[in-house]
Amino acid sequence: MGQPRQIVLDTETTGLEVSEGHRIIEIGCVEIRNRRRGQNEFHHFVNPEREIEEGAYSVHGISRELLAGKPRFADVARELLDFVRGAEVIIHNADFDERFIDAELARLGPDWGRLKDHCSVRDSLAMAREMHPGQKNSLDALCTRYSIDNSSRDRHGALLDARLLADVYLAMTGGQETLLLEEETATVAGGGKAHRLLPAQRERLRTIAPTAEELAAHRERLDALDAMSGGRCLWRKLEEDGR
């Protein structure tokens, strides 16, 4: 079987809180097939039928005037679900986008279900935090870390960010391909195929020391965790113990 179809998804919204009635105003999706970002994309600006918070506008620059003639979410919902159906959908900070999409689907009625009723979801932010603990893992930070050109990202945009995240995700997971060792053409006893073994003498992995900024961000994160846990932050204790 081939690799599952993957979709990278991003949204822009009128504000941060679904509970305050904020709505989706842009959806961007990019397809990944066979470990390559393809040309198959889904993109719509959406009329939210409400005002956009000033703070949100400062992030994405999408105005109510721009959206006045755009379709409503109800007009593009079926196309969106058809695009992601059966795929693994990759989202950075998935909980945020999922809550907004699920709220939009709920407005259409119970028969529409939730996003996860139509596809699986993988959170690339959770992946990045596991791979790079204590470091900044925003999309911009990951673009810098993996040498992805994000010079055109002066503001957030759903389609642009989905394209960048697709490239970041492929860079983050690129090493996994090397774990699947190629099969040798020669056969072994019993008629099976032998696997190629890694050489005993290999180049040592390069160690990258964190920057002062990354160390400061790490300390701030531990301070926050320590405060929330009442002084029971395990990571801080391990550091203090010299582990």
C-alpha positions in Angstrom: 0.0 0.0 0.0 1.1 3.5 -0.7 1.4 6.3 1.8 -1.9 7.8 3.0 -3.1 11.0 1.4 -2.1 14.0 3.6 -3.6 17.5 3.7 -2.0 20.5 5.4 -4.8 22.9 6.7 -4.8 26.4 8.1 -7.5 28.9 8.9 -7.8 32.6 9.7 -10.5 33.9 12.0 -12.3 37.0 13.2 -10.9 36.5 16.7 -9.4 33.9 19.0 -12.4 32.6 20.9 -15.1 30.4 19.4 -17.1 30.9 22.6 -17.4 34.6 21.7 -19.0 33.8 18.4 -15.8 34.3 16.3 -15.9 32.8 12.8 -13.6 31.5 10.1 -12.7 34.0 7.4 -10.1 32.0 5.3 -9.4 28.4 4.8 -6.3 27.0 3.0 -5.4 23.4 2.3 -2.4 21.9 0.5 -2.1 18.3 -0.5 1.0 16.1 0.1 1.4 13.0 -2.0 4.3 10.6 -1.9 6.3 13.0 0.3 5.9 16.0 -2.0 3.8 19.1 -1.8 1.5 19.0 -4.8 -0.4 21.5 -6.8 -3.8 20.3 -5.6 -5.1 23.0 -3.2 -8.3 24.2 -1.6 -8.6 27.9 -0.8 -11.5 30.2 0.0 -12.1 33.5 1.8 -15.3 33.3 3.8 -17.8 36.0 4.7 -18.2 35.6 8.5 -21.3 37.9 8.7 -19.8 39.7 11.7 -17.1 42.2 12.6 -13.3 41.3 12.7 -11.4 42.1 15.9 -8.7 44.7 15.6 -6.1 42.3 17.0 -7.0 39.6 14.5 -6.9 42.1 11.6 -3.4 43.2 12.7 -2.3 39.6 12.3 -3.8 38.7 8.9 -4.8 42.0 7.4 -8.2 40.6 6.1 -10.9 43.3 6.3 -14.7 43.0 6.5 -14.8 44.9 3.2 -12.7 42.3 1.5 -15.0 39.6 2.6 -18.3 41.3 1.8 -18.8 39.5 -1.5 -17.2 36.2 -0.5 -19.2 32.9 0.0 -20.3 31.9 3.5 -18.9 28.9 5.2 -22.1 27.0 4.4 -21.4 27.6 0.7 -17.9 26.0 0.8 -18.4 23.4 3.6 -19.2 20.4 1.3 -16.2 21.2 -1.0 -14.0 21.4 2.1 -15.1 18.1 3.5 -14.8 16.4 0.1 -11.2 17.7 -0.1 -10.1 16.3 3.3 -12.2 13.2 3.4 -10.2 10.1 4.3 -6.9 12.0 4.5 -4.6 12.6 7.4 -4.9 16.4 8.0 -1.9 18.2 9.5 -2.6 21.4 11.4 -0.3 23.5 13.5 -2.0 23.9 16.9 -4.8 21.7 15.7 -7.1 22.3 18.6 -7.6 25.9 17.5 -8.6 25.2 13.9 -10.6 22.1 14.9 -12.7 24.1 17.3 -13.5 26.7 14.7 -14.3 24.2 12.0 -16.4 22.1 14.3 -18.3 25.2 15.4 -19.0 26.1 11.8 -20.2 22.6 11.0 -22.4 22.6 14.1 -24.2 25.7 12.7 -25.1 23.7 9.7 -26.7 20.9 11.7 -25.9 17.6 13.4 -25.7 15.7 10.2 -22.5 17.5 9.3 -20.6 16.0 12.3 -17.1 17.2 13.3 -13.9 17.4 11.3 -12.6 14.1 12.8 -15.7 12.4 11.4 -14.3 13.0 7.9 -10.5 12.6 8.4 -7.8 12.0 10.9 -5.9 15.0 12.4 -2.2 15.3 13.3 -1.0 18.3 15.3 2.4 19.5 13.9 2.9 21.8 16.9 2.7 18.8 19.3 5.2 17.0 17.1 7.6 20.0 17.0 7.4 20.4 20.8 8.3 16.7 21.2 11.2 17.0 18.8 12.5 20.4 20.0 11.6 20.8 23.7 12.2 24.1 25.3 12.5 25.9 22.0 10.2 28.1 20.0 8.0 26.1 17.7 6.0 28.7 16.0 5.7 28.4 12.2 8.2 31.2 11.7 10.7 29.5 14.2 10.4 26.2 12.4 10.9 27.8 9.0 14.1 29.3 10.3 15.2 26.0 12.0 14.6 24.0 8.8 15.8 26.7 6.3 12.3 27.1 4.7 12.0 30.5 2.9 9.2 32.4 4.6 10.3 35.9 3.5 6.9 36.5 1.9 5.1 36.0 5.2 4.8 39.5 6.4 1.3 38.6 7.6 -0.6 35.4 8.3 -2.6 33.9 5.5 -4.2 30.5 5.4 -3.0 29.3 2.1 0.5 30.7 2.4 0.8 29.2 5.9 -0.5 25.8 4.8 2.2 25.8 2.0 4.9 26.7 4.5 3.7 24.2 7.0 3.7 21.5 4.4 7.4 22.2 3.6 8.2 22.3 7.4 6.4 19.0 8.0 8.3 17.3 5.2 11.5 18.6 6.6 10.6 17.6 10.2 9.7 14.0 9.1 12.3 13.6 6.4 14.6 11.5 8.6 11.9 8.9 9.0 12.4 7.8 5.4 16.0 6.7 6.1 14.7 4.4 8.9 13.2 2.1 6.3 16.2 0.3 5.1 16.2 -0.7 1.4 16.1 -4.4 0.6 19.0 -6.1 -1.1 18.4 -7.9 -4.4 20.3 -11.0 -3.2 18.2 -13.6 -1.5 19.0 -15.4 1.8 18.4 -18.9 2.9 14.7 -19.7 2.8 14.1 -17.5 -0.2 13.6 -14.2 1.7 15.3 -10.9 1.0 18.1 -9.6 3.1 18.0 -6.0 4.5 20.9 -3.7 4.0 22.6 -3.0 7.3 23.9 0.4 8.3 27.7 0.6 8.4 29.3 0.2 11.7 31.4 3.3 11.3 29.1 6.3 10.7 29.5 10.0 10.9 28.6 11.3 14.4 25.4 13.2 14.6 25.9 17.0 14.8 25.0 18.6 18.1 23.4 22.0 17.8 23.6 24.1 20.9 20.6 26.3 21.8 20.9 30.1 21.3 20.7 32.5 24.2 17.2 33.4 23.0 16.1 29.8 22.9 17.5 29.2 26.4 15.7 32.3 27.7 12.4 31.0 26.1 13.0 27.6 27.7 13.5 29.2 31.2 10.3 31.2 30.7 8.4 28.1 29.8 9.7 26.2 32.8 8.8 29.2 35.1 5.2 29.1 33.7 5.0 25.3 34.2 6.4 25.5 37.7 3.8 28.2 38.6 0.9 26.2 37.2 2.0 23.0 38.9 2.6 24.6 42.3 6.4 24.0 42.1 6.1 20.5 40.8 7.6 21.0 37.4 9.5 17.7 36.8 11.7 19.0 34.0 13.0 21.8 36.3 13.8 19.3 39.0 15.7 17.1 36.5 17.7 20.1 35.4 18.5 21.1 39.0 19.6 17.5 39.7 22.0 17.8 36.7 20.3 15.2 34.5 
